[in-house]
Amino acid sequence: MADKRDDELTESLGRAIGDRYLTYALSTIMHRALPDARDGLKPVHRRILYAMRELRVGSTGGFRKSAKISGDVMGNYHPHGDAAIYDAMARLAQDFAMRYPLVDGQGNFGSIDGDNPAASRYTEARLTAAAEALMVGLDENAVDYRPNYDGTLEEPVVLPGAFPNLLANGASGIAVGMATNIPPHNIDELVAACLHLIKSPDARDETLLTHVKGPDFPTGGVIVESPESMAEAYRTGRGGFRLRATWEREDLGRGQWQIVVTEIPFQVQKSRLIEKIAELIQSRKLPILADIRDESAEDVRLILEPRSRSVEPGVLMGMLFRQTDLEVRFALNMNVLIDGRTPKVCSLKEVLRAFLDHRREVLLRRSVHRVARIDHRLEVLEGFLIAFLNLDRVIDIIRYDGDPKPALMHENWSAPKARATDETDYVSPLPSDDEPYLSEVQAEAILNMRLRALRRLEEMQLRAERDALMAERAGLQDLLDDEGLQWARIADELRETRKAFGKSAPRGGRLTRIETADEVPDVPLEAMIDREPVTVVCSAMGWIRAMKGHIDLATELKFRDGDGPGFLFHAETTDRLLLVGSNGRFYTLPVAGLPGGRGLGEPVRLMLDLPNEARIVALRVHRPGGRLLVASSAGDGFVLPEDEALAQTRGGKQVLNLRAPAELRVVRPVAGDHVAVVGENRKMAVFALDEMPEMARGKGVRLQKYKDGGLSDATTFEMGAGLSWLDPAGRTRTVREPELTEYLGRRAAAGRMAPRGFPRDNTFD
């Protein structure tokens, strides 16, 4: 019985958690992360703009403290942290983040370097003309309202939106299980696409792209995506755009030049970009770049100095595009809320259609609201005209009646109660079959009339106003009855918006160019480095340096206290080094990236991810096409193609698979047709090189059999030339056939004791 109750409890708990998580997910999707396709805003941005409107901080008025604005937003509409509200408002004011800023900020609102805005108590803000355009019609019942979070006020569900703000300013957000990322676009192009869609509702996506050329980022830059890829992205609502910095070659005279970057990609922090490039210069991963300077003031100006004037600017920029954020890929994911409720990944046409349908609904609601206002005013005007025709009687009622309002309403005004002057011949405004009584609205309006309005001129103005309103009402009624007139009116409104924010407006022209990418050839790093001789020195403790020139390898060098020589050999600046760790990993080091020889070097472990417990077994120059003999202390090994040993990352490449406590013991170039192996037991075995496999990675095969101990050393040699080693006196001793025949056998043999005079350290060096 208890088990049954536990099962029921578990099921109930699981269902409860699922229901609550679903509620949270829906709340995140609808009220935080995804924008509305109609006005392109999230709730926090919509509430900020509406609160600023309620505070009457218009584009032509004064500024208000940002703390006051964020406080009102938090207290009235958005019950979240004031810091989050202020951050959202600050972004709306940043001209490097918003293509058409919706907030006009005064003070420090952050910079393209990534600096944070000043505290809200130090900055001021007001609405921009673009923000006001989004809210035109709020007083005319253009959209629905809903109660705020505590039910004391009302807020708009969506803004009327005079232009497609979703595409104009873009949006980004991450919800539960979905995300959105929409780049900004140019209003002039968006309006042109909307006008075409009004004219041809069944227009194809490809036709719309003749108007919308692509994203238009506030920071400019150059889009180098192919037209086919862009068309597919807009058709499906998913894709991406390659965005590059804008640069030019600046001639300094006498053959000297430098590169000037004037625009950086969207959402790239300039300071972080400079740090990244400086790190590449310091680590010598960009040997053809000498320095970077920031000469920016209000505009971006980054100076890139080449190391040599013989370098091609295009090649240098190609390397920077590949290795830095001077080229980024902006992902497109047009996941938006349709009608404020349904998340959907939309195409360009679907987003524009959602905006146009919203504008039609706004137009209809504003027209209906205006008709109602006209009807109310006409009713009042008719009451005024009756009062003028019966002025004496109206005055008598007001003057002598104790309760004039009911008296005015119950009086029969079918005929004038007072004769007009001879100079006027008025016609009753009411048809003869109308009810000759005043309504409550008319009676109230007459009682509230000022005495100065009783003059003849005012009566003439009332008649003119009535005629104008009747004509306007007729036009509105025609508009409500004819869909063609509705779309014509929407087109006119869009043209007005285009005139205000299009090409003729400040920053209204396209900022981001669209070009075909110039494919930069993948030039090897070695081809960009001047070929010079160096001597590589690596101490026993792993401090490495490169000394200029080929010095005598017998020269006595200086090392740190407690340290000594480890590896010393000649190389060239265009070479790459293979560093082999006892953990079986191979690492790659460019010689051009090594520290100079003036000091005592730098720890190689700071350049590579070589574990502290792993020792350096070998350090040698990489020879393309060569082969290496690789063996472990357990006696396993194989032949490694040297090109397979090159690693592209600091972490290196695992080549020899080991099982503790075994470690990599031997790395030697293959030169010969036989292999000689000697164990720690001083037994030596010789077998043909053909018996060893050639592999890129693995454990290898058994080279020699041991009862105890393991492998000490191994090497390759030509049988005809014999096997050589250095004796303790430094002399070379060579063993040839037929003495070598005694050691010759199959691979994995135990071997026999090494010849007399073999080094006591059991190595062939």
MIMI-799043 format. One record per residue (C-alpha): z, y, x. Coordinates in steps of 0.25 Angstrom, whole numbers, plus 5000, padded with zeros to 4 digits. Layout:
<nodes>
ZYX ...
</nodes>
This chain:
<nodes>
500050005000 500350095011 499050065018 498350105005 499050235005 498750265019 497250235017 497250335005 497950445013 496950425024 495750435015 496350555008 496650625022 495250595026 494650655014 495550775015 495150805029 493650785026 493750875014 494450985022 493550975034 492350985025 492951115019 493151165032 491751135037 491151195024 491951325027 491551335041 490051315037 490051415026 491051525030 491051525045 489851465053 488551475045 487951605041 487351625027 485851625027 485851745017 486551855026 486651775039 488151795040 489451715041 490651755032 491351825043 490151915046 489851945031 491351975029 491352075041 490152145036 490652155022 492052205027 491352315035 490552355023 491852365015 492452445026 491252535025 490852535040 489352555038 488352575048 488352725047 489852735045 490952735055 491552615063 492852545059 493752465068 493352325070 494752285068 494752345054 493452275051 493952135055 495252155049 494652185035 493652065037 494851975040 495752035029 494752045018 493651935020 493751845032 495151785034 495051745048 495351805062 495051945065 494551905079 493551815073 493051925063 493052025074 492251935083 491251915072 491152065069 490952095084 489751995085 489052065073 489152195081 488552135094 487152175096 486952065106 487451955096 486852015083 485352045082 485752145071 487252185072 487952195059 489152265065 489052395073 490152395083 490752505091 491552465103 491552335112 490952225103 490652135115 489452125125 488352025128 489251985141 490151915131 491252015131 492152015118 492152125109 493352225110 494552205101 494252245086 495252365087 494352425098 492952415091 492352475078 491252425069 490352455057 489152385050 487752395055 486552435046 486152285047 487452245041 487352345030 485952285027 486652155025 487552205015 486652295006 486852254992 488352204992 488652314982 487552274973 487952124970 486952074980 487851954984 489051874978 490451904982 491651814984 493151834985 493651854999 494651755005 495851804997 495151844984 495451994985 494052044989 492651994988 491651974999 490051944998 489651804999 488451845007 487851985011 486452035005 485852035018 484652135020 484052045031 484151905036 485351915044 485451765047 484251775056 484351915060 485751905067 485851745068 487051665067 487851555073 488951465069 489551325070 490151265058 490651115055 489451025058 488451135058 488051265066 487151385065 486451465076 485351565071 484751675081 484551815077 483151865073 482451995071 482552065057 481152115058 480551975059 481551915049 481152015039 479651995041 479951845039 480651875026 479551955021 478551845024 479451745017 479551835005 477951855005 477751705007 478951615003 478351495007 478051545022 478151445033 479151445044 478051465054 477651595047 479051655047 479051635062 477851735063 478851835059 480151785065 479851765079 481151705083 482551745086 482851885090 484151895098 484952025100 484952005115 483451985116 482951885126 481651795125 481451675116 480651565124 480651455113 479251405109 478751445095 478651305090 480151285093 480551415087 479651375074 480351245073 481751305075 481551405063 480851295055 482051205056 483151295058 483551225071 483051255085 483251345097 482651465105 482651485120 483051625123 482951685137 483451815143 482451925145 482151955160 481252035169 480852045184 481252175190 480552225202 481552285213 480452315223 480052255237 479852125230 481252115225 481552085210 482552045200 482651985186 483252075175 483752005163 483852105151 484152005139 484951885139 484951775128 485651785115 487151755115 487251735131 488351815137 487851895149 489051885157 489051735156 487551725159 487851805172 488951715176 488151595174 486951645183 487951695193 488551555194 487151495196 486951595207 488251555214 488051405212 486651425218 485951355206 485051485205 484651495220 483551595217 484451695210 485251785219 486151865209 486351915195 486852055191 487152115177 486652255176 486852255161 487252385154 486952395139 485752305141 485652165148 485252175163 485452055172 484852055186 484451925192 484151935207 483351825213 483651765227 482251785232 481151865227 480151755228 480851685216 480051695203 480751765192 480251665182 480851555190 482151625192 482251655177 481851515174 483051455181 483951555175 483451515161 483751365164 485151385170 485751505162 485851575149 484651665152 483951565143 484751505131 484351415119 484751475105 484951365095 484451395081 485151325070 484951405056 486051335049 486451435038 487151435024 486051445013 486651525001 487951535008 488251385005 487351285011 487151265027 485751235030 484851245043 483751335038 482351375044 481951515046 481251515032 482451465025 483351565031 482451685027 482251625013 483751615011 483851765015 482751805006 483351734994 484651794997 483951934997 483251904984 484651864978 485251994983 484052074978 484252014964 485752034964 485652184968 484552204958 485352144947 486552224951 485752354952 485152324938 486652314932 486952444939 485752514933 486052464919 487552514921 487052654925 485952654914 487052634904 487852744910 486652834910 486352804896 487752844892 487652974900 486353014893 486952984879 488153074883 487153184887 486453174874 487753184866 488553264876 489253344866 489753224858 490153154871 490953284875 491653284862 492053144863 492553154877 493353284873 493953254860 494053094859 495353034864 494652914869 493152954872 492652824878 492752744865 492252864858 491052874866 490752724865 490852724850 490052854848 488652834842 487652904851 486352874844 486053024842 486453144850 487753204846 487453334852 486053414852 485453434866 485053564871 483653624867 483253604882 483453454882 482853344873 483553214877 483153084872 484252974870 484252874882 484652764872 483552694864 483752714849 484152574847 485252574857 486652564854 487152714852 488452694859 488952714873 489452594881 490852594888 490152614901 489352734896 490552794889 491352784902 490252844910 490152964901 491652984901 491552984917 490453084917 490653214924 490553344917 489453394927 488553274922 488453344909 487353434913 485853414910 485453384924 486353264925 485753214912 484353224918 484853144930 485453034921 484053024915 483353014928 484352914933 484252824921 482752824922 482852784937 483752674934 482952624923 481752614932 482552554943 483152444933 481752414929 481352394944 482552304946 482252224934 480852204939 481352164952 482352054946 481152004937 480151984948 480351904961 479151964968 479852104967 481152044972 480451994985 479752124986 481052194986 481652104996 480452125005 480652275004 482152265008 481752175020 480752275024 481852385024 482752295032 481652275042 481452425043 482952445046 483152325056 481752285060 480852325072 481052475070 482652465071 483452465084 483352325090 482552285078 481352235086 481352095092 482352085104 482051935108 480651905113 479951775111 479151715122 478551595128 479451535138 478951535153 479251395158 479851415171 479551305181 480651215185 480751255200 481651165208 482851235213 482451205228 481151275226 481951405224 482751395236 482351435250 482351315259 483351335270 484051235279 485551215277 486651125282 487451065272 488951045275 489950975266 491350945271 492150825269 492950895258 491650935251 491451085255 489951105256 489051215262 487651235266 487451305280 486151375283 485251305292 485251165298 486451165308 486751055318 487450945310 488350925322 488951075321 490351075318 490651155305 491851215299 492651155287 493851185280 495251135285 495350985282 493850975279 492750915288 491250885288 490750795277 489250815276 488250895285 486750895284 485550985284 484851025271 483951135265 484351235254 483351165244 483951035245 484950965236 486150885240 486650755235 488150745235 488650605232 490150585227 490950455229 490950445214 489450405214 488950545209 487850625216 487850775215 486750875219 486951005226 485851105230 485951145244 485551285240 486851295231 487851255243 488751365248 488351435261 488851385275 489651515279 490851455272 491451315272 490751285259 491151255245 491751125238 490651045233 491450995222 491351135216 489851115216 489850975210 490750895200 491150805211 492550745208 493650765218 493950615220 492450595224 492050615238 490750655244 489950535249 488650595252 487950735253 486550735256 485250805254 484450755242 483050695246 482150685234 481550545233 482650485242 483550365240 484950345242 485850215244 487050235236 488250135236 489650125232 490950075239 490849955230 489549915237 488649945226 487450035227 485950065225 484750155229 484750295223 483550375221 483950515227 483350595216 484150525206 485450575213 485150725210 486150785200 485950905191 487350935188 488650965195 489150825190 488150755198 487550615195 488250485195 487350385203 488250275208 489150215197 490550175203 491750095199 493050135205 493550125215 492050125221 491450255226 490050295231 490050265246 488550265251 487450365249 486350355259 484850385259 483950255258 483150235271 482750095274 482549955268 483849895270 485349925266 486549905275 487949895268 489249895275 490549865268 491949905271 492149765276 491149805287 490149695282 488749745282 487549695273 486049735274 485049705263 483649765259 483649895251 482749835241 483949765235 484549895231 484149955217 483750095216 484550165205 484850305200 486250265196 487150145195 488150055202 487149995211 487049855216 488049775226 487649805241 488749725248 489749625244 491249645247 492449565246 493349685249 493049835252 491749895248 490449965254 490650055266 489250105269 487750075266 486450115272 484950085272 484050065284 482750005289 482849865293 481849885304 482650005310 483949935309 485349975304 485950095312 487350155312 488150245321 489250185330 490550245333 489950315345 488850385337 487750295342 486750235332 486750085332 485650005325 485649855320 484349795318 483749655315 484049545318 485549595318 485349655304 484849525299 486249465299 486649575288 485349575280 485549505266 485549525252 486249645245 487649625241 487949535253 489349535260 488649565273 489249535287 490049615297 489349745302 488749745316 489649775328 489749925330 489649955315 490450085312 491950055309 491850145296 490750055291 489650155289 488250165294 488350315298 
</nodes>
